[in-house]
Amino acid sequence: MLSLGVALALLIGGGSPASAAPTPTPRPVVVDVDDFGADPTGRTDSATAVAAALRHAKRVDGDRPVRIEFSKGTYQLYPERAEKRELYVSNTVGADQRYRDKKIGLLVEDMHDVTVDGGGAKLIYHGLQTAFASIRSTDVTFQNFSFDYAAPEVIDATVADTGVTDGHAYRVLKIPAGSPYRVDGTHITWLGERSPATGQPYWSGLDGLQYTQIHDPEAQRTWRGDNPLFNDVASVTDLGGRRIRIDYSTAAQPSDAGLVYQMRLIERTEPGAFIWQSKDVTMRSMNAYYLQSFGVVGQFSENISLDKVNFAPDPRSGRSTASFADFVQMSGVKGKVSITRSVFDGPHDDPINIHGTYLQVVGKPGPNTLTLAYEHPQTAGFPQFAPGDEVEFATKTTMAAFKDAHAKVIAVDGPSGRDHDKPLTTMTVTFDRPVPDGVEIDGTVVENITATPSVAISGNVFRNVPTRGILVTTRKPVRITGNRFDAMSMASVYVSADAYQWYESGPVADLTIRGNSFTRPTGPVIFVEPTNQVVDPANPVHHNISVEDNAFDIGDVTVVDAKSVGGFAFTGNTVRRLAGADQPPYTSPLFVFHGSSGIRIAGNHYDKGLNTSVVTD
């Protein structure tokens, strides 16, 4: 028998008893890392305590949400006591067995509805380890903390002084704290940081290491270039106070005083952070002062959001580098990728790269079965398809989809992404139908088109970038809006689709670039360059790109260079000459198109003197 209150609710609202009152949201279970022995004073290693707190949070009974909380302090996290997992990560060291075991400072694994709230804490990581990861988890948020590495795997050497003494040139280098070194005769050995467990450095390298880019803090520009610091060295002297003098056998005074040489090794051994086989993962209100070995990798996950994340060096550190390579790499993600109100300052590769992966056909064991292979050595070891996924077959030379291009996966035999029990570079995939006629070994590539996201990138700032600003290749809708790009050293927005080098798929079908500002760009500003070797204007790789209502403040550069696009609109934009009397004459055409059709350029405003001609072939 219904109570009087419920009966009245039914009469008034016409509903059922269940609709009379909403189910209350359960209060979260709070797990305080300090209760497990974490040290917010920063005097001792908190890795064991943090791992224990997260393991405890995983065991919480019931369906209640979980909050893992830190105090507003500083926490030291060493890799020796971090969680360890065998993992294979896109765009890193591929199947190389030397690096299969990853160390993870904050591991959310097989969990649901969990928030890691730093409460304003700063986490200091040591050695080579992944800062945090979400693996096989749903509804995960990382928020309200800063993180850095005690000894970054990049050396930022500032040329503090130059001159000539007794016919010999010299430089004085200033080295930031957190970059230990030893002078060995005419060489410098960079020592990373010594492990308290072994007494050995976590990494080490000699002189200019393997790769260099150059940062001009006054001009606020960064670019890739040669490293002259260790050419013709006569002597090296440690002056103390983290200052090193290098004398040369040559007499010409160096002209690079004030520049910073950012030097590093090239092995991407660990992701900086990792989101794998997870759904609804958010990074919010964070300072990512440095990402060791690589950036934030989203891999075969669904719905990833970054909001108000500051990817930039700690201004108190004396460093200008904030990542060993990219900042954000999304590989085979579905649902939606949203990146908003964030800063991207000081990477060693692209701030944002969103793509899938083409696998090449290397065998045809059955009428509806193919053997597929990873073709780039940095990407292998993880599953690329799951039963139920839809794939598209494309010809490698043209990158055009087959006429009867799609099939569904019904079985996969290949790598798991977390062990090496099966071959790591190949897999056998069975489809729900015979493979299309014309599929050729070494001539056909296959893309998982289920694992492609829609993308929203808005309200961000990109600066001190030596490469492109945004790389994006996905067939779902992409909106790049309201961002500010300053002094990109390559294209600000780059659309590729690559079946020859990186094998990063796939075609763009609906891309809008609206309301952004591009200042001091290197051209082409908008660059569309798929790797198709055969270009057919009647069958373009990309479709429906709109560039509208943006502001371009440029030198002598091309604004748009687009290959193999069907449907390209450039409307309502303002293109201005950079201010300053020393600007070169403007000779570059603003628009260059190759093998493209459906081009519309209308309603734009141009400063006088710009070459507004459209070059097509």
C-alpha positions as CSV (number, residue, x, y, z in Angstrom):
1,M,0.0,0.0,0.0
2,L,1.4,3.4,-1.0
3,S,2.0,6.1,1.6
4,L,0.0,9.3,1.4
5,G,3.0,11.3,0.3
6,V,3.9,8.9,-2.5
7,A,0.2,8.7,-3.6
8,L,0.0,12.5,-3.8
9,A,3.2,12.6,-5.8
10,L,1.8,10.1,-8.3
11,L,-1.4,12.1,-8.6
12,I,0.4,15.4,-9.2
13,G,3.3,14.3,-11.3
14,G,1.8,11.3,-13.1
15,G,5.0,9.3,-12.4
16,S,6.0,6.1,-10.6
17,P,7.2,5.8,-7.1
18,A,10.8,5.7,-8.4
19,S,10.4,9.2,-9.9
20,A,9.2,10.7,-6.6
21,A,12.8,11.4,-5.4
22,P,16.0,11.1,-7.4
23,T,18.6,8.6,-6.2
24,P,21.2,10.6,-4.2
25,T,24.7,10.6,-5.5
26,P,26.8,8.5,-3.2
27,R,29.5,10.3,-1.2
28,P,33.0,9.4,-2.4
29,V,35.4,7.3,-0.4
30,V,38.4,9.5,0.4
31,V,41.8,7.9,0.5
32,D,44.5,10.2,1.9
33,V,48.0,9.3,0.7
34,D,49.4,10.8,3.9
35,D,47.6,8.2,5.9
36,F,49.8,5.6,4.1
37,G,53.0,7.3,5.0
38,A,53.4,9.8,2.1
39,D,55.6,12.7,3.1
40,P,54.3,16.2,2.1
41,T,57.5,17.8,3.4
42,G,59.4,16.4,0.5
43,R,62.2,15.1,2.7
44,T,61.6,11.4,2.0
45,D,60.5,9.1,-0.8
46,S,56.7,8.8,-1.0
47,A,56.6,6.3,-3.8
48,T,55.8,3.3,-1.6
49,A,53.0,5.1,0.3
50,V,51.4,6.5,-2.9
51,A,51.4,3.1,-4.5
52,A,49.8,1.6,-1.3
53,A,47.1,4.3,-1.2
54,L,46.2,3.6,-4.8
55,R,46.1,-0.2,-4.3
56,H,43.9,0.4,-1.3
57,A,41.6,2.6,-3.3
58,K,41.2,-0.1,-5.9
59,R,40.0,-2.5,-3.2
60,V,37.2,-0.2,-1.9
61,D,33.9,-2.1,-1.9
62,G,30.7,-1.0,-3.5
63,D,29.9,1.4,-6.2
64,R,30.9,4.6,-4.4
65,P,33.3,7.0,-6.2
66,V,36.8,7.2,-4.8
67,R,39.0,10.3,-4.2
68,I,42.8,9.9,-3.8
69,E,43.9,13.1,-2.1
70,F,47.3,14.7,-1.4
71,S,48.1,17.6,1.0
72,K,49.3,20.9,-0.3
73,G,53.0,20.0,-0.1
74,T,55.9,18.5,-2.0
75,Y,56.2,14.8,-2.6
76,Q,59.3,13.0,-3.8
77,L,58.7,9.9,-6.0
78,Y,61.5,7.6,-6.9
79,P,61.2,4.9,-9.6
80,E,62.6,2.0,-7.6
81,R,59.4,1.6,-5.6
82,A,57.0,2.7,-8.3
83,E,54.5,0.3,-9.8
84,K,56.0,-1.6,-12.8
85,R,54.1,-2.9,-15.8
86,E,55.2,-4.4,-19.1
87,L,53.6,-2.0,-21.6
88,Y,54.0,-1.1,-25.3
89,V,53.2,2.5,-26.2
90,S,52.7,4.2,-29.5
91,N,55.4,6.5,-30.9
92,T,58.0,5.4,-28.3
93,V,60.6,2.5,-28.4
94,G,58.2,0.1,-30.2
95,A,58.9,-3.6,-29.4
96,D,62.4,-3.0,-28.0
97,Q,62.6,-5.5,-25.1
98,R,65.2,-3.4,-23.2
99,Y,62.4,-0.9,-22.4
100,R,59.4,-3.2,-22.0
101,D,58.9,-2.6,-18.3
102,K,57.5,0.8,-17.4
103,K,57.6,2.5,-14.0
104,I,54.5,4.5,-13.1
105,G,54.3,7.0,-10.2
106,L,50.5,7.2,-10.0
107,L,48.7,4.1,-11.4
108,V,44.9,4.0,-11.7
109,E,44.3,0.5,-13.0
110,D,41.0,-1.5,-13.4
111,M,39.1,1.2,-11.5
112,H,35.9,3.1,-12.0
113,D,34.8,6.7,-10.9
114,V,38.1,7.8,-9.4
115,T,39.6,11.2,-8.9
116,V,43.3,11.9,-8.1
117,D,43.1,15.3,-6.5
118,G,46.5,16.9,-5.7
119,G,45.0,19.7,-3.6
120,G,47.7,22.0,-4.9
121,A,50.6,19.5,-4.2
122,K,53.8,19.4,-6.3
123,L,55.1,16.0,-7.2
124,I,58.8,15.6,-8.0
125,Y,59.7,12.6,-10.0
126,H,63.1,11.0,-10.1
127,G,64.8,9.0,-12.8
128,L,63.0,7.7,-15.8
129,Q,59.3,7.0,-15.0
130,T,55.8,7.7,-16.2
131,A,54.2,10.3,-14.0
132,F,50.7,8.9,-14.0
133,A,48.5,6.4,-15.9
134,S,45.0,5.3,-16.4
135,I,44.8,1.7,-17.6
136,R,41.5,-0.2,-18.2
137,S,39.6,2.3,-16.1
138,T,36.6,4.6,-16.5
139,D,35.6,8.0,-15.3
140,V,39.0,9.0,-14.1
141,T,40.1,12.5,-13.3
142,F,43.6,13.8,-12.5
143,Q,43.5,17.4,-11.1
144,N,44.9,20.1,-9.0
145,F,48.6,19.3,-8.9
146,S,51.9,20.2,-10.4
147,F,54.6,17.8,-11.4
148,D,58.2,18.0,-12.5
149,Y,61.3,15.9,-12.7
150,A,64.3,16.4,-10.5
151,A,66.8,15.8,-13.3
152,P,65.2,16.2,-16.8
153,E,66.6,14.1,-19.6
154,V,67.2,17.4,-21.5
155,I,70.1,19.7,-20.8
156,D,69.3,23.4,-21.2
157,A,72.7,25.1,-21.6
158,T,72.5,28.9,-21.8
159,V,75.4,30.7,-23.4
160,A,76.1,33.2,-20.6
161,D,79.2,34.8,-22.1
162,T,81.4,34.7,-25.2
163,G,84.7,36.2,-26.1
164,V,88.2,35.8,-27.5
165,T,91.3,35.4,-25.3
166,D,94.9,35.1,-26.7
167,G,93.5,34.3,-30.1
168,H,91.1,31.6,-28.8
169,A,87.3,31.9,-28.7
170,Y,85.4,30.8,-25.7
171,R,81.9,30.3,-24.3
172,V,80.7,30.2,-20.8
173,L,77.7,28.0,-20.3
174,K,75.2,28.3,-17.5
175,I,73.5,25.0,-16.5
176,P,70.3,24.9,-14.5
177,A,70.0,23.0,-11.2
178,G,68.9,19.4,-11.7
179,S,71.4,18.7,-14.5
180,P,74.4,17.0,-12.8
181,Y,77.6,16.9,-14.9
182,R,81.3,16.0,-14.8
183,V,84.1,17.6,-16.7
184,D,86.4,15.0,-18.3
185,G,89.3,16.6,-20.1
186,T,87.8,18.2,-23.2
187,H,84.4,16.6,-22.7
188,I,81.4,17.0,-20.4
189,T,79.6,14.0,-19.1
190,W,76.0,14.6,-18.2
191,L,75.0,12.3,-15.3
192,G,71.3,12.6,-15.0
193,E,70.7,11.8,-11.4
194,R,72.2,9.1,-9.2
195,S,69.8,6.4,-7.9
196,P,69.9,6.2,-4.1
197,A,69.5,2.4,-4.5
198,T,72.4,1.7,-6.9
199,G,74.6,4.9,-6.8
200,Q,74.5,4.9,-10.6
201,P,73.0,7.6,-12.7
202,Y,69.6,6.9,-14.2
203,W,71.0,8.1,-17.5
204,S,74.1,9.7,-18.8
205,G,75.5,11.1,-22.1
206,L,78.4,13.0,-23.6
207,D,78.8,16.6,-24.8
208,G,76.0,17.5,-27.2
209,L,74.1,14.2,-26.7
210,Q,72.2,13.2,-29.8
211,Y,69.8,16.0,-30.7
212,T,69.7,19.8,-30.2
213,Q,67.3,22.6,-30.6
214,I,68.0,26.2,-29.9
215,H,65.9,28.7,-27.9
216,D,66.1,32.4,-28.0
217,P,64.6,33.7,-24.7
218,E,64.6,37.3,-25.9
219,A,62.9,36.7,-29.2
220,Q,60.7,33.9,-27.7
221,R,61.5,31.5,-30.5
222,T,62.7,27.9,-30.6
223,W,64.0,26.0,-33.6
224,R,65.9,22.8,-34.5
225,G,69.5,23.4,-35.5
226,D,73.2,22.3,-35.3
227,N,75.1,22.4,-32.1
228,P,78.4,24.3,-32.3
229,L,79.2,24.0,-28.5
230,F,81.5,21.0,-28.8
231,N,83.2,21.7,-32.1
232,D,87.0,22.4,-32.1
233,V,87.2,22.2,-28.3
234,A,90.6,23.0,-26.8
235,S,89.7,22.8,-23.1
236,V,86.7,22.6,-20.7
237,T,86.8,24.2,-17.3
238,D,84.3,23.8,-14.5
239,L,84.1,27.4,-13.1
240,G,81.8,26.3,-10.2
241,G,78.3,27.7,-9.6
242,R,77.0,25.6,-12.4
243,R,79.1,27.5,-15.0
244,I,81.3,25.8,-17.5
245,R,83.9,27.5,-19.7
246,I,84.7,25.9,-23.1
247,D,87.8,27.2,-25.0
248,Y,88.2,26.6,-28.7
249,S,91.1,26.2,-31.0
250,T,89.5,28.7,-33.4
251,A,89.6,32.5,-33.1
252,A,86.2,33.7,-34.3
253,Q,84.1,35.0,-31.5
254,P,80.8,33.1,-31.1
255,S,77.7,35.1,-31.9
256,D,75.2,33.1,-29.9
257,A,75.4,34.8,-26.5
258,G,72.1,34.5,-24.7
259,L,70.9,31.5,-26.7
260,V,69.9,28.2,-25.0
261,Y,71.1,24.9,-26.5
262,Q,68.5,22.3,-25.5
263,M,70.3,18.9,-25.8
264,R,69.0,15.4,-25.3
265,L,69.2,11.7,-26.2
266,I,66.6,10.3,-28.6
267,E,65.2,7.1,-27.1
268,R,61.6,7.6,-25.9
269,T,61.7,5.0,-23.2
270,E,58.6,5.9,-21.3
271,P,55.4,7.9,-21.9
272,G,55.3,11.0,-19.7
273,A,51.7,10.0,-18.9
274,F,49.6,7.1,-20.3
275,I,45.9,6.6,-20.9
276,W,45.2,3.1,-22.2
277,Q,42.0,1.1,-22.7
278,S,40.2,3.7,-20.6
279,K,37.1,5.8,-21.0
280,D,36.1,9.3,-19.9
281,V,39.5,10.4,-18.6
282,T,40.2,14.1,-17.7
283,M,43.3,16.1,-16.9
284,R,42.3,19.4,-15.3
285,S,44.0,22.3,-13.6
286,M,47.5,21.0,-13.7
287,N,51.1,22.3,-14.2
288,A,53.0,19.8,-16.3
289,Y,56.4,21.4,-15.8
290,Y,58.3,18.6,-17.6
291,L,57.4,15.3,-19.3
292,Q,60.3,12.8,-19.1
293,S,61.0,10.7,-22.2
294,F,57.8,11.5,-24.0
295,G,54.4,13.2,-23.6
296,V,50.9,12.3,-22.6
297,V,49.9,9.3,-24.7
298,G,46.2,8.4,-25.1
299,Q,46.1,4.9,-26.7
300,F,42.9,3.0,-27.6
301,S,40.8,4.8,-25.2
302,E,37.5,6.8,-25.4
303,N,36.7,10.4,-24.5
304,I,39.8,12.2,-23.3
305,S,39.7,15.8,-22.0
306,L,42.4,18.2,-21.1
307,D,41.4,21.5,-19.6
308,K,43.6,24.2,-18.1
309,V,46.7,22.2,-18.2
310,N,49.9,24.3,-18.3
311,F,52.6,22.5,-20.3
312,A,55.4,24.9,-19.6
313,P,58.7,24.9,-17.6
314,D,58.6,26.0,-14.0
315,P,59.7,29.6,-14.2
316,R,61.8,29.1,-11.1
317,S,63.8,26.3,-12.6
318,G,65.9,28.2,-15.1
319,R,64.9,25.7,-17.8
320,S,63.1,26.4,-21.1
321,T,62.2,22.8,-22.0
322,A,59.0,21.2,-20.8
323,S,58.9,17.9,-22.7
324,F,61.4,15.4,-24.1
325,A,59.3,15.2,-27.2
326,D,55.6,15.8,-27.9
327,F,53.2,17.1,-25.2
328,V,50.1,15.2,-26.3
329,Q,49.9,12.2,-28.5
330,M,46.5,10.6,-29.2
331,S,46.8,7.2,-31.0
332,G,43.7,5.2,-31.9
333,V,41.4,7.1,-29.6
334,K,37.6,7.1,-30.2
335,G,34.7,9.2,-28.9
336,K,35.9,12.8,-28.4
337,V,39.2,14.4,-27.7
338,S,38.8,17.8,-26.1
339,I,41.8,20.1,-25.4
340,T,40.9,23.5,-24.0
341,R,42.3,26.6,-22.2
342,S,45.8,25.1,-21.9
343,V,49.3,26.4,-22.6
344,F,51.9,24.5,-24.7
345,D,55.3,26.1,-24.2
346,G,58.7,24.4,-24.8
347,P,58.3,21.0,-26.3
348,H,60.9,19.0,-28.3
349,D,58.3,17.9,-30.8
350,D,54.7,18.6,-31.7
351,P,52.5,20.0,-28.9
352,I,49.4,18.0,-30.1
353,N,49.4,15.0,-32.5
354,I,46.1,13.1,-33.0
355,H,46.1,10.1,-35.4
356,G,45.5,6.5,-36.0
357,T,47.9,3.9,-37.3
358,Y,48.0,2.3,-40.8
359,L,49.1,-1.3,-40.7
360,Q,50.4,-2.8,-43.9
361,V,49.2,-6.0,-45.4
362,V,52.1,-8.6,-45.3
363,G,50.2,-11.8,-45.8
364,K,46.9,-13.3,-46.9
365,P,46.4,-16.6,-45.1
366,G,42.7,-16.9,-46.0
367,P,39.9,-15.4,-48.0
368,N,38.7,-13.2,-45.2
369,T,42.0,-13.1,-43.2
370,L,45.0,-10.9,-43.4
371,T,48.4,-10.7,-41.7
372,L,49.1,-7.0,-40.9
373,A,52.3,-5.4,-39.7
374,Y,53.4,-2.3,-37.8
375,E,55.8,-0.5,-40.2
376,H,57.4,2.2,-38.0
377,P,59.9,1.0,-35.4
378,Q,58.6,3.3,-32.7
379,T,55.1,1.9,-32.8
380,A,54.4,-1.8,-32.1
381,G,53.4,-4.3,-29.4
382,F,49.8,-3.3,-28.6
383,P,46.5,-4.4,-30.1
384,Q,45.3,-2.4,-33.0
385,F,41.9,-4.0,-33.6
386,A,39.2,-5.7,-31.5
387,P,36.2,-7.8,-32.6
388,G,33.5,-5.5,-33.7
389,D,35.8,-2.7,-35.0
390,E,35.3,-1.4,-38.5
391,V,38.3,-1.1,-40.8
392,E,39.0,0.6,-44.1
393,F,41.3,-0.8,-46.8
394,A,43.3,1.8,-48.8
395,T,45.9,1.6,-51.6
396,K,49.3,2.7,-50.3
397,T,50.4,4.7,-53.4
398,T,47.2,6.7,-53.8
399,M,45.9,6.5,-50.2
400,A,42.5,6.2,-51.7
401,A,40.0,3.8,-50.1
402,F,38.9,0.8,-52.0
403,K,35.6,0.9,-53.8
404,D,34.3,-1.8,-51.4
405,A,36.4,-0.5,-48.5
406,H,34.9,-1.5,-45.2
407,A,34.7,-4.7,-43.2
408,K,34.2,-5.6,-39.5
409,V,36.7,-7.5,-37.4
410,I,35.5,-10.8,-36.0
411,A,38.8,-12.2,-34.6
412,V,42.3,-11.0,-33.8
413,D,45.5,-13.0,-33.0
414,G,48.2,-10.6,-32.1
415,P,50.0,-8.7,-29.3
416,S,48.2,-7.8,-26.1
417,G,50.1,-4.6,-25.3
418,R,51.2,-5.9,-21.9
419,D,53.3,-9.0,-22.5
420,H,55.6,-10.5,-25.2
421,D,54.0,-13.9,-25.5
422,K,53.1,-13.3,-29.2
423,P,54.9,-11.5,-32.0
424,L,54.9,-7.8,-31.3
425,T,55.0,-6.3,-34.8
426,T,52.4,-8.5,-36.7
427,M,48.9,-9.7,-36.1
428,T,46.4,-11.9,-38.0
429,V,42.9,-10.3,-38.4
430,T,39.8,-12.1,-39.6
431,F,36.9,-10.1,-41.1
432,D,33.2,-10.7,-41.5
433,R,33.6,-10.8,-45.3
434,P,36.2,-11.7,-47.9
435,V,38.9,-9.1,-48.2
436,P,38.3,-6.8,-51.3
437,D,39.7,-7.6,-54.7
438,G,42.9,-5.8,-55.2
439,V,44.3,-6.1,-51.7
440,E,48.1,-6.5,-52.2
441,I,50.9,-7.6,-50.0
442,D,53.1,-4.5,-49.3
443,G,50.7,-2.4,-51.4
444,T,47.6,-2.1,-49.1
445,V,47.2,-0.5,-45.7
446,V,44.4,-1.0,-43.2
447,E,43.0,1.6,-40.7
448,N,40.8,1.0,-37.7
449,I,38.1,3.6,-38.4
450,T,36.2,2.8,-35.2
451,A,39.2,4.1,-33.2
452,T,39.0,7.6,-34.6
453,P,37.8,10.6,-32.6
454,S,36.0,13.9,-33.1
455,V,38.3,16.7,-31.9
456,A,37.8,20.1,-30.2
457,I,40.9,22.2,-29.6
458,S,40.0,25.6,-28.3
459,G,41.3,28.5,-26.3
460,N,44.9,27.3,-26.1
461,V,48.3,29.1,-26.4
462,F,51.2,27.6,-28.4
463,R,54.6,29.2,-28.1
464,N,58.3,28.3,-28.2
465,V,57.6,25.4,-30.5
466,P,60.3,24.0,-32.7
467,T,57.9,22.0,-34.9
468,R,54.3,22.1,-35.9
469,G,51.6,23.3,-33.5
470,I,48.8,20.8,-34.1
471,L,48.9,17.6,-36.2
472,V,45.5,16.1,-36.8
473,T,44.4,13.2,-39.0
474,T,40.9,11.9,-38.2
475,R,37.8,11.5,-40.3
476,K,35.5,12.7,-37.6
477,P,34.6,16.4,-37.1
478,V,37.6,18.5,-36.0
479,R,37.2,22.1,-34.6
480,I,40.3,24.2,-34.0
481,T,39.0,27.4,-32.6
482,G,40.1,30.5,-30.6
483,N,43.7,29.4,-30.2
484,R,46.8,31.6,-30.3
485,F,49.9,30.4,-32.2
486,D,53.0,32.4,-31.8
487,A,56.3,31.9,-33.8
488,M,55.8,28.3,-34.8
489,S,59.0,27.1,-36.4
490,M,57.0,24.9,-38.8
491,A,53.3,24.8,-39.9
492,S,50.9,25.9,-37.2
493,V,48.3,23.3,-38.3
494,Y,49.5,20.2,-40.2
495,V,47.3,17.6,-41.8
496,S,49.2,14.6,-43.1
497,A,47.9,11.0,-43.3
498,D,51.0,8.9,-43.9
499,A,51.5,5.5,-45.3
500,Y,55.2,5.8,-46.0
501,Q,57.1,7.1,-43.0
502,W,55.3,7.3,-39.6
503,Y,52.2,5.4,-40.8
504,E,50.0,7.8,-38.9
505,S,46.5,7.6,-40.4
506,G,44.0,8.8,-41.7
507,P,42.0,11.1,-44.0
508,V,40.3,14.3,-42.8
509,A,36.7,14.7,-43.8
510,D,35.4,17.7,-41.8
511,L,38.0,20.2,-40.4
512,T,37.2,23.7,-39.4
513,I,39.9,26.2,-38.3
514,R,38.1,29.2,-37.0
515,G,38.8,32.4,-34.9
516,N,42.5,31.7,-34.3
517,S,45.4,34.1,-34.3
518,F,48.7,33.2,-36.1
519,T,51.5,35.6,-35.3
520,R,55.1,35.4,-36.6
521,P,54.5,32.1,-38.3
522,T,56.8,30.0,-40.5
523,G,55.1,29.0,-43.7
524,P,53.1,27.3,-44.8
525,V,50.9,28.2,-41.8
526,I,48.2,25.7,-42.8
527,F,49.9,22.7,-44.4
528,V,48.0,19.8,-45.9
529,E,50.5,17.1,-47.1
530,P,49.4,13.5,-47.3
531,T,52.1,11.0,-48.4
532,N,50.2,9.7,-51.5
533,Q,52.8,9.1,-54.2
534,V,50.1,9.2,-56.9
535,V,48.0,12.3,-56.8
536,D,44.6,12.3,-58.6
537,P,42.5,15.5,-58.2
538,A,39.4,13.5,-58.9
539,N,40.2,11.3,-55.8
540,P,41.7,13.5,-53.1
541,V,42.8,12.1,-49.8
542,H,41.3,14.9,-47.6
543,H,37.9,16.6,-47.9
544,N,36.0,19.6,-46.5
545,I,38.5,21.9,-44.9
546,S,37.4,25.3,-43.8
547,V,39.7,28.1,-42.7
548,E,37.5,31.0,-41.5
549,D,37.6,34.2,-39.5
550,N,41.3,33.9,-38.4
551,A,43.9,36.6,-38.1
552,F,47.3,36.0,-39.7
553,D,50.2,38.3,-38.9
554,I,52.9,37.1,-41.3
555,G,56.3,37.7,-42.8
556,D,57.1,36.5,-46.3
557,V,55.4,33.1,-46.0
558,T,52.7,31.1,-47.7
559,V,49.5,30.9,-45.6
560,V,48.0,27.8,-47.1
561,D,49.8,25.0,-48.9
562,A,47.4,22.1,-49.5
563,K,47.8,18.8,-51.4
564,S,45.1,16.4,-52.4
565,V,42.0,18.2,-50.9
566,G,38.5,18.1,-52.2
567,G,36.7,21.1,-50.9
568,F,38.8,23.9,-49.3
569,A,37.4,27.2,-48.2
570,F,39.4,30.2,-47.0
571,T,36.8,32.9,-46.0
572,G,36.5,35.9,-43.7
573,N,40.2,35.9,-42.7
574,T,42.5,38.9,-42.1
575,V,46.0,38.6,-43.4
576,R,48.3,41.4,-42.2
577,R,52.0,42.2,-42.7
578,L,54.1,42.0,-39.6
579,A,55.0,45.4,-38.2
580,G,58.6,46.7,-38.5
581,A,60.7,48.4,-41.0
582,D,63.1,45.5,-41.4
583,Q,60.6,43.1,-42.8
584,P,61.6,41.6,-46.2
585,P,59.5,42.2,-49.3
586,Y,56.5,39.9,-49.7
587,T,57.0,37.6,-52.6
588,S,55.6,34.3,-51.5
589,P,52.1,33.4,-52.8
590,L,49.6,33.2,-50.0
591,F,47.9,30.1,-51.5
592,V,49.4,27.0,-53.1
593,F,47.3,24.0,-54.0
594,H,48.4,20.7,-55.5
595,G,46.0,18.2,-57.0
596,S,43.1,19.8,-55.2
597,S,39.6,20.9,-56.2
598,G,36.6,22.8,-54.9
599,I,38.7,25.7,-53.7
600,R,36.9,28.8,-52.5
601,I,38.7,32.0,-51.4
602,A,36.4,34.9,-50.6
603,G,35.6,37.7,-48.2
604,N,39.1,38.1,-46.8
605,H,41.0,41.2,-45.9
606,Y,44.6,41.6,-47.0
607,D,47.2,44.3,-46.3
608,K,48.7,46.0,-49.3
609,G,51.8,44.4,-50.8
610,L,50.8,40.8,-50.1
611,N,51.0,38.4,-53.0
612,T,47.4,37.2,-53.1
613,S,47.8,35.0,-56.2
614,V,46.7,31.4,-56.0
615,V,49.2,28.8,-57.3
616,T,47.7,25.5,-58.4
617,D,48.9,22.5,-60.2
